[in-house]
């Protein structure tokens, strides 16, 4: 897992305690890009994610990873049908199998 954030030391401490990779984009120093990590990509994803979550009228923090995974699947596979998503939720990944 990877967290991309600003240079707030709280994020670094959290990532260290949770064994999460952390990349910093330091806006206060005028940095907008750190290698492949661009702050506009992070902000754009965050905006899309927040807008999508509004339809749920709040989510429990315990399930945030599930919502992130769900949103990631929707963005990565934009042409997925409702049936395919239901099968994936049930653990049936045959649509990913190449025969």
ABEGO torsion letter per residue (X at the ends): XBBBBBABAAAAAAAAAAGBBBBBBBAAAGBABBEABBAAAAAAAAAAAAAAAAAAGEBBAAAAAAAAAAAAAAAABAABBAAAAAAAAAGBAAAABBX
